[in-house]
Amino acid sequence: MPEQASIIDIIKQQIKKEESLPVLSPKAMTIQQEAIKKEPDFEVLSRLIRNDPTLTGQVLKTANSPFYRGLGNVDTLKDAVVRLGQDEMVNIIMKELHQQNFRSTHPVIRPYQIRLWNHSVACAIGSSWTVKYLSMDELLPKAFIAGLLHDMGKLYLLTAIEKIFQSKTATFKPPPQLIDKILDNLHSAMGYNLLTKWHLPEAYRIIARDHHTDEYDPSDMLLLIVRLVNRVCLKIEHNTPENDLARIISSKEADILGMPEIGVAELEIALEDARTNRVST
């Protein structure tokens, strides 16, 4: 009698199928490739997003949000770019492109996606905040994207698990406790694979792979920032002992970055504020 496949084997088999891959449309991929260039051509970028009503609407909505109140209304992409600045423009574009993969209506998968998206956006905001706080201006164009995409391996796994739930032939449907363990144990490697398939630069792939591992490159400042911010976000979300703020303050990441105790505390406050004051999407 053949040995029964484990749930991990089932998920890995499902992942090998192309329909389990969270995808970016060809148009979204083209926009992303321009947006993540070292020096994006904003004439090209504006032309690309002008043909996407959702992206256009989100950019204009942000440019006219309460944060910019008092500067007058803008109604063209050109004026929006001037007001928002190039980095913020790219952040909005990347956020909107990737949020489109968080649309499941499955009653088990949907809550996971909501929590994952909120965590990803918080890490993106926190990474940008930390780069500014530490005056690492050279990292500013990458910080938001690195934080946003660091946990995309979980999206990959959730997409595969959803296919298993939907399958008429699957003999086992994982309960929530097992889904949690699967996400925790496999998402880093899956994140590297997914960002590779999305043709993202190696810097982002490494962060997806190494943001939890004990062995990592201590000279990779962007990785250190995402690791630090990720722990603060988890502390806010779960308030577990391993994510105690004192441990984060005394962490290797904080030490190498030169992040003082007051800086970590202010980061936590900024992230708490962002949960209620973030521009809605």
Secondary structure, DSSP 8 states (H G I E B T S, - for coil): ------HHHHHHHHHTSGGGS----HHHHHHHHHHTSSS--HHHHHHHHHT-HHHHHHHHHHHTSGGGTTS----SHHHHHHHH-HHHHHHHHHHHHHHTT-----TTHHHHHHHHHHHHHHHHHHHHHHHHHTT-GGGHHHHHHHHHHTTHHHHHHHHHHHHHHH-SS-S----HHHHHHHHHHHHHHHHHHHHHHTT--HHHHHHHHHSS-SS--TT-HHHHHHHHHHHHHHHHHH--GGG-HHHHHTSHHHHHHT--HHHHHHHHHHHHHHHHHS---
